[in-house]
């Protein structure tokens, strides 16, 4: 078997066998197949696509290209969640303790962010003392003890995906549904979950800008999950405006604590209830979606979800007092207010523009080696459908002293994210569609 022959086969529209795909991925991971041949294969897949079986074989080959996590010592059905990324997407910080408080164990491997804000681990770094890297033994033991642990993703997990993603980034092959789907699912399968919930974002602040492409990606990932024996459900959710009010690491932790304390923050709260309900169904704690939603609402209202978050923070070395007093979280040196220049309804708040402002303020990374200002970001006081008067505060930009000179340009940019209407604006449901729901 030769790599060049397999590239030609896919280039000409042929279907690769499981053995052929495993040969290619194993060779690429070991270095026997060079980057330029993998790049050629990625381009052939980009143009020719892959059949459902091929995508499943590719996913499994990448999942088994390195170590896999065995979660079998943890009792119960382990349900993982993945989001395709967005702006103000604080769901993991709320969802993980919420689901764990309802009796479904959550063993979550996550990463650091590249883009608008940090990833889940960066956000948790806002809590003084929090330890985001656990060894495998401690990770398993913590879930066994309290029902929840979050740790950084090992570099040995799906190494083929890491190598391939780096190539796709520089060869214009990112936007391939089979390659995106196999990338996401290979890491989730390697991480050991029994069932997977996928939150596929749609809109200006999302990777998938339109419903059709998001739906195709979601269906492909659900098919992969089912083919490899992992119960998988996908939700399409809106990302035209930021999901939460906060965009920034410490700001998002503060908002998460507010929701865990029983406060309803609109779209963010509603999406967490939806995803929690599906995770509870897959974890066999709820028989139907509405029952799961009721369980989730109840545990936010009665304080059990917040109590679980406190146990989790304490177990991982964090200062648990910030949960009761979020003002102890790091704060920016400057808070710049952006005011409305008219009396009208907010028609939309463009998620991508808000994300760019947060990143320019210091909340995100342009490159992996960049440092993050944990206090920086944007807080939205007004979102779609709300009425504002001239002079009302639309949003705040949280800045450090070394960014103060950019205050005017950031204000203008953030104001440009807002569009207005003289007519009342309807608030759309955050959920667009559910795929694979039992």
C-alpha positions as CSV (number, residue, x, y, z in Angstrom):
1,X,0.0,0.0,0.0
2,X,1.4,3.4,-1.0
3,X,0.3,6.8,0.2
4,X,0.4,8.3,-3.4
5,X,-2.0,5.6,-4.7
6,X,-4.5,6.4,-1.9
7,X,-4.3,10.2,-2.7
8,X,-5.0,9.5,-6.3
9,X,-7.9,7.2,-5.4
10,X,-9.5,9.9,-3.3
11,X,-8.7,12.6,-5.9
12,X,-10.6,10.6,-8.5
13,X,-13.6,10.2,-6.3
14,X,-13.0,6.8,-4.9
15,X,-14.1,5.5,-1.5
16,X,-11.3,4.6,0.9
17,X,-11.5,1.4,3.0
18,X,-11.0,1.3,6.7
19,X,-7.7,-0.4,6.2
20,X,-6.5,2.3,3.8
21,X,-7.5,5.1,6.1
22,X,-5.9,3.5,9.1
23,X,-2.7,3.0,7.1
24,X,-2.6,6.7,6.1
25,X,-3.3,8.0,9.6
26,X,-0.9,5.7,11.3
27,X,1.8,6.6,8.8
28,X,1.1,10.3,9.1
29,X,1.2,10.2,12.9
30,X,4.5,8.3,13.0
31,X,6.1,10.6,10.4
32,X,6.4,7.9,7.7
33,X,3.9,9.8,5.5
34,X,5.1,13.4,5.2
35,X,3.1,16.5,5.7
36,X,2.9,17.3,1.9
37,X,1.2,14.0,1.2
38,X,-1.3,14.5,4.1
39,X,-1.9,18.0,2.8
40,X,-2.7,16.5,-0.7
41,X,-5.1,14.0,0.9
42,X,-6.8,16.8,2.9
43,X,-7.3,18.8,-0.4
44,X,-8.6,15.7,-2.1
45,X,-11.1,15.1,0.7
46,X,-12.0,18.9,0.6
47,X,-13.1,18.6,-3.0
48,X,-14.4,15.0,-3.2
49,X,-15.9,14.7,0.3
50,X,-16.2,11.4,2.1
51,X,-19.0,8.8,2.5
52,X,-20.4,8.2,5.9
53,X,-18.4,5.1,6.5
54,X,-15.2,6.8,5.5
55,X,-15.7,9.7,7.9
56,X,-16.3,7.2,10.7
57,X,-13.2,5.2,9.8
58,X,-11.2,8.5,9.8
59,X,-12.6,9.5,13.2
60,X,-11.7,6.2,14.8
61,X,-8.3,6.1,13.3
62,X,-7.5,9.6,14.7
63,X,-9.1,8.7,18.0
64,X,-6.8,5.7,18.4
65,X,-3.7,7.5,17.1
66,X,-2.6,8.1,20.7
67,X,-3.8,7.4,24.2
68,X,-7.4,7.0,25.0
69,X,-9.1,7.7,28.4
70,X,-10.8,4.9,30.2
71,X,-13.6,6.3,32.3
72,X,-15.0,2.8,33.2
73,X,-13.9,3.1,36.9
74,X,-16.5,5.9,37.2
75,X,-20.0,4.6,37.9
76,X,-22.9,5.8,35.7
77,X,-23.2,7.0,32.1
78,X,-20.5,9.6,31.4
79,X,-22.0,12.3,29.1
80,X,-19.7,14.9,27.4
81,X,-20.6,18.2,25.7
82,X,-18.9,20.0,22.9
83,X,-19.5,23.5,21.5
84,X,-18.3,24.6,18.1
85,X,-17.4,27.9,19.7
86,X,-18.9,31.4,19.9
87,X,-18.9,34.7,21.7
88,X,-20.0,34.8,25.4
89,X,-20.3,31.1,25.4
90,X,-20.1,30.4,29.1
91,X,-22.1,27.1,29.1
92,X,-19.5,24.7,30.4
93,X,-19.0,26.7,33.6
94,X,-22.8,26.4,34.3
95,X,-23.6,23.1,32.6
96,X,-20.9,20.9,34.2
97,X,-21.9,21.5,37.8
98,X,-25.6,21.6,37.0
99,X,-25.6,18.2,35.3
100,X,-23.3,16.7,38.0
101,X,-25.7,18.0,40.7
102,X,-28.5,16.0,39.1
103,X,-26.5,12.7,39.4
104,X,-24.8,12.4,36.0
105,X,-21.0,12.3,36.4
106,X,-19.0,14.9,34.3
107,X,-15.4,14.1,33.5
108,X,-14.6,17.0,31.2
109,X,-11.4,17.5,29.2
110,X,-11.1,20.9,27.8
111,X,-8.5,23.4,26.5
112,X,-7.3,27.0,26.4
113,X,-8.8,29.4,23.9
114,X,-7.6,30.9,20.6
115,X,-9.7,33.8,19.5
116,X,-12.2,36.2,21.1
117,X,-11.7,35.0,24.7
118,X,-9.9,32.2,26.6
119,X,-11.2,28.7,26.7
120,X,-12.8,27.1,29.8
121,X,-9.4,26.6,31.5
122,X,-8.5,30.3,31.0
123,X,-11.8,31.3,32.5
124,X,-11.3,29.1,35.5
125,X,-7.8,30.6,35.9
126,X,-9.7,33.8,37.0
127,X,-10.4,31.9,40.3
128,X,-7.3,32.4,42.6
129,X,-5.5,29.1,43.1
130,X,-7.6,27.0,40.7
131,X,-5.6,24.1,39.3
132,X,-6.6,23.3,35.8
133,X,-4.2,20.4,35.1
134,X,-4.9,17.1,36.8
135,X,-3.1,13.9,36.3
136,X,-5.2,11.0,35.1
137,X,-5.5,9.3,38.5
138,X,-6.5,12.5,40.3
139,X,-9.0,13.3,37.5
140,X,-10.8,9.9,37.8
141,X,-10.7,10.0,41.6
142,X,-12.2,13.5,41.8
143,X,-15.2,12.5,39.6
144,X,-15.7,9.4,41.7
145,X,-15.7,11.5,44.8
146,X,-17.8,14.6,43.9
147,X,-19.1,13.8,40.4
148,X,-17.2,16.5,38.5
149,X,-13.7,17.3,37.3
150,X,-12.3,19.5,34.6
151,X,-8.8,19.2,33.3
152,X,-6.6,20.2,30.3
153,X,-6.6,17.9,27.3
154,X,-3.5,15.7,27.1
155,X,-1.2,16.3,24.1
156,X,-1.2,12.5,23.6
157,X,-5.0,12.5,23.0
158,X,-5.7,12.1,19.3
159,X,-2.3,13.4,18.1
160,X,-3.2,12.7,14.5
161,X,-6.0,15.3,14.7
162,X,-3.6,17.9,16.2
163,X,-1.1,17.4,13.4
164,X,-3.8,17.4,10.7
165,X,-5.5,20.5,12.1
166,X,-2.2,22.4,11.9
167,X,-1.9,21.4,8.2
168,X,-5.5,22.3,7.4
169,X,-5.0,25.7,8.9
170,X,-2.2,26.6,6.4
171,X,-3.6,24.7,3.3
172,X,-7.1,26.2,3.0
173,X,-8.8,22.9,3.9
174,X,-10.4,24.0,7.2
175,X,-13.9,24.3,5.7
176,X,-14.5,20.5,5.0
177,X,-17.4,18.9,6.8
178,X,-15.8,15.4,7.0
179,X,-12.6,16.9,8.4
180,X,-14.3,19.2,10.9
181,X,-16.6,16.4,12.1
182,X,-13.9,13.8,12.4
183,X,-11.7,16.3,14.3
184,X,-14.4,17.1,16.9
185,X,-15.5,13.5,17.3
186,X,-12.1,11.9,17.4
187,X,-11.2,13.9,20.5
188,X,-14.5,13.2,22.2
189,X,-14.2,9.5,21.6
190,X,-10.6,9.4,22.8
191,X,-11.7,11.2,26.0
192,X,-13.9,8.3,26.9
193,X,-17.4,9.6,27.1
194,X,-20.3,7.1,26.8
195,X,-22.6,9.8,25.2
196,X,-22.0,13.1,23.6
197,X,-24.1,16.3,23.3
198,X,-23.0,18.7,20.5
199,X,-23.9,22.4,20.6
200,X,-23.4,23.6,17.0
201,X,-23.5,27.4,16.7
202,X,-25.0,29.2,13.8
203,X,-24.5,32.9,12.9
204,X,-22.0,35.7,12.5
205,X,-20.1,34.8,15.7
206,X,-19.9,31.1,14.8
207,X,-17.7,29.0,12.6
208,X,-20.8,27.9,10.6
209,X,-22.5,31.1,9.4
210,X,-25.7,29.5,7.9
211,X,-28.2,26.9,9.1
212,X,-27.7,24.5,6.1
213,X,-23.9,24.1,6.7
214,X,-24.4,23.8,10.5
215,X,-27.1,21.2,10.0
216,X,-24.9,19.2,7.7
217,X,-22.1,19.3,10.2
218,X,-24.4,18.3,13.1
219,X,-25.9,15.4,11.2
220,X,-22.5,14.2,10.1
221,X,-21.2,14.2,13.7
222,X,-24.4,12.5,15.0
223,X,-24.0,9.8,12.4
224,X,-20.3,9.3,13.4
225,X,-21.3,8.9,17.0
226,X,-24.0,6.4,16.3
227,X,-21.7,4.4,14.0
228,X,-19.0,4.0,16.7
229,X,-21.4,3.2,19.5
230,X,-21.6,6.6,21.3
231,X,-25.1,8.0,21.8
232,X,-24.9,11.4,20.2
233,X,-27.4,14.4,20.0
234,X,-26.8,17.7,18.4
235,X,-28.5,21.1,19.0
236,X,-28.3,24.0,16.6
237,X,-28.2,27.3,18.5
238,X,-28.1,30.9,17.5
239,X,-24.9,32.9,17.6
240,X,-25.8,36.2,15.7
241,X,-25.4,38.0,19.0
242,X,-23.3,37.0,22.0
243,X,-24.8,34.2,24.0
244,X,-24.3,35.7,27.4
245,X,-24.0,39.4,28.5
246,X,-20.3,38.8,29.4
247,X,-17.5,38.3,27.0
248,X,-14.2,37.9,28.8
249,X,-12.7,35.4,31.3
250,X,-13.4,36.8,34.8
251,X,-16.5,38.5,33.5
252,X,-17.9,35.2,32.3
253,X,-17.1,33.4,35.5
254,X,-19.0,36.2,37.3
255,X,-22.0,35.6,35.0
256,X,-21.8,31.9,35.5
257,X,-21.9,32.3,39.3
258,X,-25.0,34.5,38.9
259,X,-26.9,31.9,36.9
260,X,-25.7,29.1,39.3
261,X,-27.2,31.4,42.0
262,X,-30.6,31.1,40.4
263,X,-30.7,34.2,38.2
264,X,-32.0,34.0,34.6
265,X,-29.8,35.5,32.0
266,X,-32.0,34.9,29.0
267,X,-30.3,33.0,26.1
268,X,-27.4,31.7,28.2
269,X,-29.7,30.4,30.9
270,X,-32.1,28.9,28.3
271,X,-29.4,27.1,26.4
272,X,-27.9,25.6,29.6
273,X,-31.3,24.3,30.6
274,X,-31.7,22.7,27.1
275,X,-28.3,21.1,27.0
276,X,-28.6,19.9,30.6
277,X,-31.9,18.3,29.9
278,X,-30.5,16.3,26.9
279,X,-27.4,15.3,29.0
280,X,-29.8,14.1,31.8
281,X,-31.8,12.1,29.2
282,X,-28.6,10.5,27.8
283,X,-27.4,9.8,31.3
284,X,-30.8,8.1,32.0
285,X,-31.8,10.5,34.8
286,X,-34.7,12.0,32.9
287,X,-37.1,10.1,30.6
288,X,-38.1,13.1,28.5
289,X,-36.8,16.6,27.5
290,X,-39.3,18.5,29.7
291,X,-38.6,16.3,32.7
292,X,-34.9,17.0,32.2
293,X,-35.5,20.8,31.9
294,X,-37.6,20.8,35.1
295,X,-34.8,19.0,37.0
296,X,-32.2,21.5,35.7
297,X,-34.4,24.5,36.6
298,X,-35.0,23.1,40.1
299,X,-31.3,22.5,40.8
300,X,-30.5,26.1,39.8
301,X,-33.3,27.5,41.9
302,X,-32.6,25.3,45.0
303,X,-28.8,26.0,45.1
304,X,-27.7,22.4,44.4
305,X,-25.9,23.4,41.2
306,X,-24.1,26.2,42.9
307,X,-23.1,23.9,45.8
308,X,-21.6,21.5,43.2
309,X,-19.6,24.3,41.7
310,X,-18.3,25.2,45.1
311,X,-17.2,21.5,45.7
312,X,-15.6,21.5,42.3
313,X,-13.6,24.8,42.9
314,X,-12.5,23.6,46.3
315,X,-11.4,20.1,45.0
316,X,-9.2,21.8,42.4
317,X,-7.5,24.2,44.8
318,X,-9.5,27.3,44.0
319,X,-10.6,30.0,46.4
320,X,-14.2,29.0,47.0
321,X,-15.0,32.3,48.7
322,X,-15.3,33.9,45.2
323,X,-18.5,31.8,44.6
324,X,-20.2,33.7,47.4
325,X,-18.5,37.0,46.6
326,X,-17.7,37.3,42.9
327,X,-16.3,40.8,43.5
328,X,-13.2,39.0,44.7
329,X,-12.5,38.0,41.0
330,X,-9.9,40.1,39.2
331,X,-11.1,43.4,37.9
332,X,-10.0,45.7,35.1
333,X,-8.3,49.0,35.8
334,X,-10.6,50.9,33.5
335,X,-14.3,50.4,32.6
336,X,-15.3,52.4,29.5
337,X,-19.1,52.9,28.9
338,X,-20.6,52.9,25.4
339,X,-23.8,55.0,25.2
340,X,-26.8,54.8,22.9
341,X,-27.1,57.8,20.5
342,X,-30.8,57.3,19.9
343,X,-34.2,56.3,21.3
344,X,-35.0,52.9,19.7
345,X,-35.1,49.1,20.0
346,X,-31.9,47.1,19.7
347,X,-32.3,45.1,16.5
348,X,-29.1,43.1,16.9
349,X,-25.7,43.1,18.5
350,X,-23.2,41.5,16.0
351,X,-21.4,38.7,17.8
352,X,-18.3,38.8,15.7
353,X,-17.7,42.5,16.2
354,X,-18.2,42.2,20.0
355,X,-15.8,39.3,20.0
356,X,-13.2,41.3,18.2
357,X,-13.5,44.2,20.7
358,X,-13.1,41.8,23.6
359,X,-10.0,40.3,21.9
360,X,-8.5,43.8,21.2
361,X,-9.2,44.7,24.9
362,X,-6.9,41.7,25.8
363,X,-9.5,39.0,26.6
364,X,-8.3,36.6,23.9
365,X,-5.3,35.3,21.9
366,X,-4.4,35.9,18.3
367,X,-1.6,33.3,18.6
368,X,-1.3,30.3,21.0
369,X,1.7,31.9,22.8
370,X,-0.1,35.2,23.5
371,X,-0.9,36.0,27.2
372,X,-4.5,36.9,28.3
373,X,-5.7,39.7,30.5
374,X,-8.2,37.8,32.6
375,X,-10.0,41.0,33.7
376,X,-10.5,42.3,30.2
377,X,-13.6,42.0,28.0
378,X,-17.0,43.4,27.2
379,X,-20.2,43.4,29.2
380,X,-23.5,44.0,27.4
381,X,-26.2,45.8,29.2
382,X,-28.6,45.8,26.3
383,X,-29.3,43.1,23.7
384,X,-31.7,42.3,20.9
385,X,-35.3,43.4,21.6
386,X,-34.6,45.8,24.4
387,X,-35.7,49.4,24.2
388,X,-33.0,52.1,24.9
389,X,-33.1,55.8,25.3
390,X,-30.4,58.2,24.1
391,X,-27.6,58.2,26.7
392,X,-28.5,54.8,28.1
393,X,-25.5,52.5,28.6
394,X,-25.4,49.8,25.9
395,X,-22.2,48.1,27.0
396,X,-19.0,48.4,29.0
397,X,-15.4,47.7,27.8
398,X,-13.1,46.4,30.5
399,X,-9.5,47.5,29.9
400,X,-6.0,47.5,31.5
401,X,-3.9,50.7,31.7
402,X,-1.7,49.7,28.7
403,X,-4.9,49.5,26.5
404,X,-6.3,52.9,27.6
405,X,-5.0,54.7,24.5
406,X,-7.3,52.4,22.4
407,X,-10.4,53.5,24.3
408,X,-11.9,55.7,21.5
409,X,-11.4,53.2,18.7
410,X,-12.8,50.3,20.8
411,X,-15.9,52.4,21.8
412,X,-16.6,53.2,18.1
413,X,-16.1,49.6,17.1
414,X,-18.4,48.3,19.8
415,X,-21.1,50.8,19.0
416,X,-20.9,49.6,15.4
417,X,-21.9,46.2,16.6
418,X,-25.3,47.6,17.5
419,X,-28.1,48.0,15.0
420,X,-31.4,49.6,15.9
421,X,-35.0,49.6,14.9
422,X,-37.9,52.0,15.5
423,X,-40.3,49.0,15.6
424,X,-40.4,46.5,18.4
425,X,-38.0,43.6,17.7
426,X,-38.9,39.9,18.3
427,X,-36.6,37.8,20.4
428,X,-35.9,34.5,18.6
429,X,-35.7,31.2,20.5
430,X,-32.0,30.3,21.1
431,X,-32.6,26.8,19.9
432,X,-33.0,26.4,16.1
433,X,-33.1,22.6,15.8
434,X,-32.4,19.3,17.6
435,X,-30.8,16.3,15.8
436,X,-30.7,12.8,17.1
437,X,-32.9,13.4,20.1
438,X,-34.4,10.1,21.4
